[in-house]
Amino acid sequence: MSGFHDVRFPLRVALGASGGPVRRTDIVNLSNGREQRNQRWRDSRRSYDAGSGIRSLADLYAVLEFFEARRGQLYGFRFRDPVDGASCPPGGTVAATDQIIGTGDGMTAAFQLVKAYQDAGGGWTRRIVKPVLATVRVSVDGVEAAGTAWSVDATTGVLTFLAGHVPAAGALVGAGFEFDVPVRFDIDRIDVNLAHFDAGRIPTIPLTEILA
């Protein structure tokens, strides 16, 4: 991913930010009162407002410093989603069997980390490209694999089994992990008014996900 700094947005601010997934759907109202819907984006795209996470002048300065270091919209960075930042539900513990990321064929060594969102009506699978390396756990057919059997690329989310540890044909490959969202600032200007800030008004600081 070009134009990306592998650094994380200030965590104390991120945990108070608002936002979530955005999709684009075209809806055409027909003459008979019915409607026709068409999905414009195959995948959702996260959008956040970091301004809602600012609680003090120190937080505001940390964001301004971070903004300048990224040169506004020029460089992307890591952002911890306050609700959806792990392979398990909020409050849960990451386990090596959280997500099924593939099935072995005896030859394939590389598997993309993914997270599935599904219920009885349907589902969607999300590519995870910015895992937190220290949190990644891996399983093969439900048995956790030693860390010496695999490696993960922190910039792409690709899990690679080392020689002698490639999953056998039919073996389910699972993984658990925490992850960040690759985003950029969606503005090149931050307006700060300390009089308004002291009165409880905070600046709007939009962030948008970068799709790899």
PEJOLIN-V911449 format. One record per pair of residues at least 4 apart in sequence whose C-alpha atoms are under 6 Angstrom apart, sorted by the first residue. I is the first residue (numbers start at 1). GAP is how many residues later the second one is. Records with the same first field share a line. If there is no record, write none. Layout:
# PEJOLIN-V911449
I = GAP ; GAP
This chain:
# PEJOLIN-V911449
3 = 72
4 = 71 ; 72 ; 73
5 = 71 ; 72
6 = 71
7 = 70 ; 71
8 = 70 ; 71
9 = 70
13 = 40 ; 41
15 = 67
16 = 37
17 = 32 ; 33 ; 35 ; 36
18 = 30 ; 31
19 = 28 ; 29
20 = 26 ; 27
21 = 23 ; 24 ; 25
22 = 22 ; 23 ; 24
23 = 21
24 = 16 ; 17
25 = 13 ; 14 ; 15
26 = 11 ; 12
27 = 9 ; 10
28 = 7 ; 8
29 = 6
30 = 4 ; 5
45 = 164
46 = 163
47 = 160 ; 161
48 = 158 ; 159
49 = 156 ; 157
50 = 155
51 = 152 ; 153 ; 154
54 = 5
63 = 4
67 = 5
70 = 5
72 = 116
73 = 111 ; 112 ; 115
76 = 107 ; 108
77 = 105 ; 106
78 = 102 ; 103 ; 104
79 = 101 ; 102
80 = 100
81 = 4
85 = 93 ; 94
86 = 91 ; 92 ; 93
87 = 89 ; 90
88 = 4 ; 6
94 = 82
95 = 81
96 = 41 ; 42 ; 43 ; 79 ; 80
97 = 77 ; 78
98 = 77 ; 78
99 = 75 ; 76
100 = 73 ; 74
101 = 13 ; 72 ; 73
102 = 71
103 = 67 ; 68 ; 69 ; 70
104 = 63 ; 64 ; 65 ; 66 ; 67
105 = 63 ; 64
106 = 61 ; 62 ; 63
109 = 51 ; 52 ; 57
110 = 49 ; 50
111 = 47 ; 48
112 = 45 ; 46 ; 47
113 = 15 ; 44
114 = 12 ; 13 ; 14
115 = 10 ; 11
116 = 8 ; 9
117 = 6 ; 7
118 = 4 ; 5
128 = 29
129 = 27 ; 28
130 = 24 ; 25 ; 27 ; 49 ; 50
131 = 23 ; 26 ; 47 ; 48
132 = 46 ; 47
135 = 42 ; 43
136 = 40 ; 41
137 = 38 ; 39
138 = 6 ; 7 ; 36 ; 37
139 = 4 ; 5 ; 6 ; 34 ; 35
140 = 32 ; 33
141 = 30 ; 31
149 = 12 ; 13 ; 16
150 = 10 ; 11 ; 12
151 = 8 ; 9
152 = 6 ; 7
153 = 4 ; 5
161 = 4 ; 5
182 = 27 ; 28
183 = 25 ; 26 ; 27
184 = 23 ; 24
185 = 22
186 = 20 ; 21 ; 22
196 = 5
197 = 4 ; 5
